[in-house]
C-alpha cells in the first residue's frame, strides 16, 4: 500500500499518516484532543497542563482528536523563556551526542511520583556560533512554533 507520494521535503516535513511521519526520520508523535477552536485556529492539550496552538487551517472542523508530528530539530531550546506561543518549561532528562548535534530528551510536567509522562526529543547544535551548552538535569524552555506542527491524522 502506498501511504503518500511526494518529494523528500513533502514526506519529511508534511507527512499525512502516522506511518510516514515515523518511517521518514525521527519525530515526536502526540495523540491529542482538540480543546478549543477560534475561527481557523485550534488548540490541543498535551498531557494534563500544556496547551499547544496549531497552525491555521490545519484541522478539519469535524475533528475532535488528532495525531501531531513535531520534528526534533524544530524545537527551540533556551535557558530563558522564549517569546511567543507554545513555550514550556522542561527538564533535560537525557543528553545524547550525535556528532554535530546533541539529542535532548526533555520532560514536561512531572507527576507526583517524579515521572515525566510528556517527553519531547529535541536536537540542538553542539558546535559553532549556534552551540548550546545544555546538559542532563538542566532546566530549560522548549518552544514549538505553530507552523512546525503537522497534523498527520484526524479522527
C-alpha positions in Angstrom: 0.0 0.0 0.0 1.3 3.4 -0.9 0.9 5.8 2.1 2.0 9.0 0.4 3.6 10.3 -2.8 5.7 13.4 -2.9 9.1 15.0 -2.7 11.5 14.1 0.0 10.7 17.5 1.6 7.0 16.8 1.5 7.3 13.4 3.1 9.6 14.6 5.8 8.0 18.0 6.7 4.4 17.3 5.7 3.7 13.6 6.4 0.0 12.7 6.1 0.0 9.5 8.2 1.5 8.1 11.3 3.5 5.5 9.3 5.1 8.2 7.0 5.9 10.5 9.9 7.5 7.7 11.9 9.3 6.0 9.0 10.9 9.1 7.4 13.3 10.3 10.1 12.8 10.9 13.8 9.7 12.7 15.1 7.7 13.4 18.3 4.2 11.9 17.9 1.4 13.0 20.2 -2.2 11.9 20.2 -4.3 14.9 21.4 -7.8 16.1 21.8 -8.9 19.4 20.5 -9.8 21.7 23.4 -10.6 24.9 21.7 -11.4 26.4 18.3 -11.3 30.0 17.3 -12.0 30.5 13.6 -9.3 28.8 11.6 -7.2 28.1 14.7 -7.3 25.1 17.0 -5.8 24.4 20.4 -4.9 20.9 21.7 -3.8 19.7 25.1 -0.6 17.7 25.6 -0.5 15.9 29.0 -2.6 17.5 31.7 -1.4 21.1 31.6 0.1 22.2 28.4 -2.0 23.6 25.6 -0.5 23.7 22.1 -1.7 26.2 19.4 -1.9 24.6 16.0 -1.3 26.4 12.6 -4.3 27.9 10.9 -6.5 25.6 8.8 -4.6 22.5 10.0 -7.6 20.7 11.4 -11.0 19.9 9.7 -14.0 21.4 11.5 -15.4 17.9 12.5 -12.2 16.6 14.0 -12.0 16.0 17.8 -8.8 14.0 18.1 -5.6 14.5 16.2 -2.1 12.9 16.0 0.6 15.6 15.8 4.2 15.2 14.4 6.9 17.6 15.6 10.4 17.1 14.3 13.2 17.3 16.9 15.2 19.9 15.1 12.1 22.2 15.0 12.0 22.6 18.8 13.9 25.6 20.1 15.7 25.2 23.4 17.0 28.1 25.6 17.8 28.6 29.3 15.4 31.6 29.4 11.8 31.7 28.3 11.3 32.4 24.7 8.6 34.9 23.5 5.6 33.7 21.6 3.2 30.8 21.7 3.9 27.2 22.7 6.8 27.8 25.1 7.1 25.4 28.1 9.4 24.8 31.0 11.2 21.5 30.8 14.0 19.4 32.4 16.7 17.7 30.3 16.3 14.0 31.2 18.9 12.7 28.7 21.7 14.1 26.6 22.8 12.0 23.6 25.8 13.0 21.5 25.0 12.7 17.8 28.0 14.3 16.0 27.3 17.9 15.2 24.2 17.9 17.4 23.0 16.7 20.8 19.7 15.0 21.1 18.0 16.1 24.3 15.1 14.2 25.9 13.0 16.8 27.7 10.5 16.1 30.4 7.4 18.4 30.8 5.1 18.5 33.8 6.4 15.8 36.3 3.8 13.7 38.1 3.7 13.5 41.9 5.9 10.4 41.6 8.5 12.3 39.6 7.7 10.6 36.3 7.5 12.7 33.2 4.6 11.4 31.1 5.2 14.1 28.4 8.6 13.8 26.7 10.0 15.7 23.8 13.1 14.8 21.7 15.0 17.8 20.5 18.2 18.4 18.5 20.5 21.3 19.4 23.8 22.2 17.7 26.9 21.5 19.7 29.4 23.5 17.7 29.9 26.9 16.1 28.0 30.1 16.9 24.7 28.2 17.4 26.3 26.0 20.1 24.2 25.5 23.2 25.7 24.3 26.4 22.9 22.2 27.8 23.3 19.1 30.0 21.3 16.5 31.7 19.4 17.9 34.7 19.3 21.5 33.3 16.0 23.4 33.4 15.3 24.9 30.1 12.4 26.2 28.0 11.2 24.5 24.8 9.3 26.4 22.2 7.4 25.0 19.2 6.3 27.4 16.5 2.8 26.5 15.3 4.0 26.3 11.7 6.3 23.4 12.7 3.4 21.2 14.0 2.0 18.8 11.5 -1.4 17.2 12.0 -0.9 13.7 10.5 -4.2 12.0 11.3 -7.6 13.2 12.4 -10.5 11.3 14.0 
